Amino acid sequence: MKSEPTVHFDPSAFLSTPGPGHGIKKYGSGEAIFAQGDAARDIFYIQAGQVKITVVSRRGKEAVIGILSADHFFGESALNGQRIRLSTATAIEDCTIVQLSREEMVNILEKEPRFSDFFIQHLLSRNLRIEEDLVDQLFNSSEKRLARTLLLLANLGNYIRYNPVL
């Protein structure tokens, strides 16, 4: 049974206040938030700081999948039934992270349309960023990729978009 949405639900207020099924935790630089192979039970939201997502192959080779900053979700694959983490999330500076249980996330997505819209926008922007990264990798020189990466790390990623003419 689906409950009625809250009249003036604010996703930002919800994510900044601990409650049943979600809490807020601080992580120091270099501290693991979760590790590859851990159980995938929670979804995370970055309030402050930056998080590095990496994977390690069976041969020990590490690849950086992404660097995420404030106002980004990660670990959301727990929502689609993934039971084991396929990557490691590590704070690359002091971070404040909201941890939502899978059950709480499903409940709030079903109950609150404003939160669902907020989360879908996150997923769409992440998908666009992955597409831009792939195009960048395929078509740009290493110098242009480095410049784009430095701009993204400097939090200018919201202002740059891939332009195949560059």
Backbone torsions as a table, in degrees:
resi	resn	phi	psi	omega
1	MET	NA	125.6	-177.8
2	LYS	-86.6	129.0	179.5
3	SER	-84.7	163.6	-178.1
4	GLU	-72.6	142.5	177.1
5	PRO	-66.5	150.9	175.1
6	THR	-70.7	136.9	-174.3
7	VAL	-56.6	-50.1	-175.7
8	HIS	-119.9	51.7	-178.9
9	PHE	-66.8	132.0	179.0
10	ASP	-118.7	109.8	-179.8
11	PRO	-55.1	-39.3	-179.4
12	SER	-65.6	-41.6	178.2
13	ALA	-65.8	-41.5	178.2
14	PHE	-59.0	-45.1	-177.4
15	LEU	-75.1	-14.3	-179.9
16	SER	-98.7	0.3	-178.3
17	THR	-125.2	119.3	177.6
18	PRO	-62.9	152.2	179.0
19	GLY	-163.6	-171.5	178.8
20	PRO	-59.9	124.7	177.5
21	GLY	86.5	-2.5	175.9
22	HIS	-152.9	144.3	-179.2
23	GLY	-140.7	172.5	-179.1
24	ILE	-120.8	132.7	-177.9
25	LYS	-135.9	147.2	176.5
26	LYS	-101.0	139.8	178.0
27	TYR	-124.9	138.6	176.4
28	GLY	-85.3	161.6	178.4
29	SER	-54.1	129.8	179.9
30	GLY	87.8	-7.0	-178.4
31	GLU	-80.7	134.7	178.8
32	ALA	-76.7	134.3	175.4
33	ILE	-89.2	-43.2	167.1
34	PHE	-153.2	160.0	-176.8
35	ALA	-118.4	152.3	175.7
36	GLN	-54.9	128.8	-178.3
37	GLY	98.2	-14.6	176.2
38	ASP	-67.1	160.0	173.6
39	ALA	-66.3	138.3	-179.7
40	ALA	-98.1	91.0	-176.9
41	ARG	-113.8	-16.3	-170.9
42	ASP	-131.1	160.7	173.9
43	ILE	-116.5	146.5	-174.2
44	PHE	-123.2	149.7	177.6
45	TYR	-133.7	131.3	-177.8
46	ILE	-89.2	116.2	173.8
47	GLN	-83.3	-41.8	-179.5
48	ALA	-150.3	147.9	178.0
49	GLY	100.1	-172.7	179.4
50	GLN	-132.1	145.7	-178.3
51	VAL	-127.1	136.4	177.2
52	LYS	-103.1	131.0	177.0
53	ILE	-106.9	123.0	-178.1
54	THR	-130.9	159.8	170.4
55	VAL	-130.2	151.3	177.9
56	VAL	-123.4	129.5	178.9
57	SER	-75.4	169.9	177.7
58	ARG	-61.5	-25.7	179.4
59	ARG	-86.7	-0.1	176.1
60	GLY	93.3	4.6	179.1
61	LYS	-79.8	127.7	-178.8
62	GLU	-99.9	139.1	175.5
63	ALA	-127.5	136.1	175.7
64	VAL	-85.7	119.8	-179.8
65	ILE	-84.8	-36.4	179.8
66	GLY	-173.5	161.7	173.0
67	ILE	-123.9	121.1	-174.8
68	LEU	-113.0	146.9	179.7
69	SER	-121.2	-170.9	-176.6
70	ALA	-52.0	146.5	179.4
71	ASP	73.5	23.3	175.4
72	HIS	-117.1	143.3	171.0
73	PHE	-91.1	155.2	168.6
74	PHE	-153.0	163.9	-177.0
75	GLY	76.7	13.2	-175.4
76	GLU	-71.4	-8.3	176.2
77	SER	-64.2	-16.2	175.0
78	ALA	-61.7	-21.9	180.0
79	LEU	-72.8	-26.5	-177.1
80	ASN	-96.8	18.6	175.2
81	GLY	94.8	-0.2	177.4
82	GLN	-62.4	125.9	-176.3
83	ARG	-96.2	-24.5	-176.1
84	ILE	-123.1	136.9	177.1
85	ARG	-67.7	130.7	178.7
86	LEU	-94.4	-2.6	-178.1
87	SER	-143.2	173.9	175.9
88	THR	-115.8	137.3	175.5
89	ALA	-112.7	125.2	-177.0
90	THR	-130.3	134.5	174.7
91	ALA	-68.4	129.3	177.1
92	ILE	-102.6	-1.1	168.9
93	GLU	-156.0	172.8	178.2
94	ASP	-56.6	133.0	-174.6
95	CYS	-130.3	152.3	168.1
96	THR	-118.1	119.7	-171.9
97	ILE	-123.4	133.6	171.9
98	VAL	-91.9	129.4	178.5
99	GLN	-112.5	118.4	-179.3
100	LEU	-112.2	129.5	175.5
101	SER	-65.0	153.3	177.7
102	ARG	-55.7	-43.6	-178.9
103	GLU	-61.6	-44.2	178.8
104	GLU	-65.1	-40.7	-180.0
105	MET	-63.5	-46.0	178.1
106	VAL	-61.0	-44.2	179.9
107	ASN	-60.2	-47.6	-176.6
108	ILE	-71.2	-33.5	176.2
109	LEU	-65.0	-39.1	179.1
110	GLU	-73.6	-35.9	-171.8
111	LYS	-85.7	-34.3	-170.2
112	GLU	-119.2	100.8	179.5
113	PRO	-57.1	-34.7	179.3
114	ARG	-66.3	-37.0	176.9
115	PHE	-70.4	-40.0	177.6
116	SER	-58.7	-44.8	177.5
117	ASP	-61.2	-44.3	178.9
118	PHE	-58.3	-46.0	-178.5
119	PHE	-69.5	-41.2	178.6
120	ILE	-62.3	-40.4	176.7
121	GLN	-60.2	-39.3	176.3
122	HIS	-60.5	-48.1	-178.6
123	LEU	-62.0	-41.5	179.9
124	LEU	-66.3	-42.7	179.5
125	SER	-67.8	-35.8	176.7
126	ARG	-64.9	-42.2	178.9
127	ASN	-61.4	-43.8	177.5
128	LEU	-60.6	-43.1	179.7
129	ARG	-63.2	-39.8	178.4
130	ILE	-64.9	-42.1	177.1
131	GLU	-61.8	-43.8	178.5
132	GLU	-62.0	-41.4	178.4
133	ASP	-62.3	-41.6	179.6
134	LEU	-64.9	-46.5	178.2
135	VAL	-62.0	-42.6	177.9
136	ASP	-57.6	-46.5	-179.2
137	GLN	-63.4	-40.2	-175.8
138	LEU	-76.3	-34.6	-168.0
139	PHE	-118.0	-14.6	-176.3
140	ASN	-102.3	153.2	176.5
141	SER	-68.0	164.5	179.7
142	SER	-63.7	-31.5	178.8
143	GLU	-65.8	-44.1	178.9
144	LYS	-66.9	-37.6	177.9
145	ARG	-65.3	-41.0	177.8
146	LEU	-62.9	-45.2	179.5
147	ALA	-60.7	-43.7	179.1
148	ARG	-63.4	-42.9	179.8
149	THR	-62.4	-42.7	179.0
150	LEU	-63.9	-39.7	176.6
151	LEU	-64.5	-41.3	178.7
152	LEU	-64.7	-41.4	178.8
153	LEU	-66.1	-27.4	178.8
154	ALA	-85.1	12.8	179.4
155	ASN	64.3	27.7	175.2
156	LEU	-97.9	7.4	-177.2
157	GLY	-59.2	-26.5	178.8
158	ASN	-71.6	-15.6	-174.6
159	TYR	-106.5	-9.9	-179.9
160	ILE	-112.9	144.8	176.6
161	ARG	-134.1	152.6	179.3
162	TYR	-62.6	132.6	175.7
163	ASN	-130.8	109.8	-175.4
164	PRO	-64.7	-12.1	-179.8
165	VAL	-80.7	-25.0	-177.3
166	LEU	-60.7	NA	NA
